[in-house]
Amino acid sequence: MRVIVTGGGTGGHIYPALAIADKLKEMDPSSEILYIGCSEGIEKDVVPRSGYPMKLVDARWLDHVTLTEIAKTGAKVSKGVLQSLKIMKKFKPDVVIGTGGYVCFPVLIAGHMKRKLCYLHEQNAFPGLANRTLERYVKNIFLGFPDARKYFKEPEKNIDAGNPVRKNFFSISKRQAREKLGIPQDDFVVFTFGGSLGSVKINEVACELIGLFNGHEGVSMISGTGRWYYQEVVDKLSQDGIRLSENVRVKDYIENMDLHLLACDVVISRAGALSVAETTVCGKAAILIPSPNVTGNHQYYNAKAVADRGGAILIEEKDLDIREVVCDVMKLKNNPNLLREMSEASRKCAPDKALDIICGKITADYEASRK
């Protein structure tokens, strides 16, 4: 089976695509995988490390509804479709699957034009306009959250799957993760991060907690600031007279997300679909502060899906009071039963069968198409 996988812009689109590619390759080692990304996306840096060959095309989505923007977007998408058609003519895929991001649009349109088996994975509880538009061009849409079903017009295409998570999240224990990271086994560990791009609000919370826990025996803290904001956070801590002790780590980018999530007790983060999926797979109590700067406020719905089941505390950014977040963290630190209950509830939200469902359906359809 020859497969084109596409998705880009953020880790939330890229890593599910790679997880699907890995699973398809595991199921059939003879499968050939090609990743198509956007020439302006971070996937051009991330994907090559996975070992998959990669091609880049132009992609763009409509930021503002003006004649100029419509013309620019139309030209860029058209160019991306032509580039994708050229790639497909040479690669000859059997299957095309997209996991979100602007690059999916030209690639899946091209796949539809070439009459290939086309699939889409929607990670969020509230789907964006691009994925809702692509609905008519794909055979099936795999849903990260069942709540997304009501926003699509062809319910027969929808398959509840959950969000795919890479297998390394299932390969080691909390104890092993702490050993690898050099974190004391008995420490209460807080992990803050704002996604692959970082978050000012999450970093503000992190700075407050660092001030509280720096040098505190029995507590470890890790903060992923995002590369854009790393120096800003370092400068803020310096201005506050905080000289980091060994129990606090501030990083610009979290390379081994699996180790950090498995090692911690409490996560404080945005509520991107991938972050939520990885947090629940690891069974971690979470304080989720959804970004309001996303299409359809979809992070709120992602967070609500877990909070409603008791696995997370949901705080909207407009209601954010850093002192309350500190109080929530201290409650979890001082109440092991509450921490355990939230952790168990979080794990029950985990999409543990996502890859089996997605890759099983794709493989079955491919086999049927050959008969």
Helices and strands as residue ranges (DSSP letters): E 2-6, H 11-27, E 32-38, H 43-46, G 47-50, E 54-57, H 67-91, E 95-98, H 104-113, E 117-122, H 129-134, G 135-137, E 140-143, G 146-151, G 155-157, E 158-160, G 167-170, H 174-181, E 188-193, H 200-213, E 219-224, H 230-239, E 248-251, H 257-263, E 266-269, H 273-281, E 285-288, G 295-297, H 298-307, E 312-314, G 317-319, H 322-334, H 336-348, H 354-369
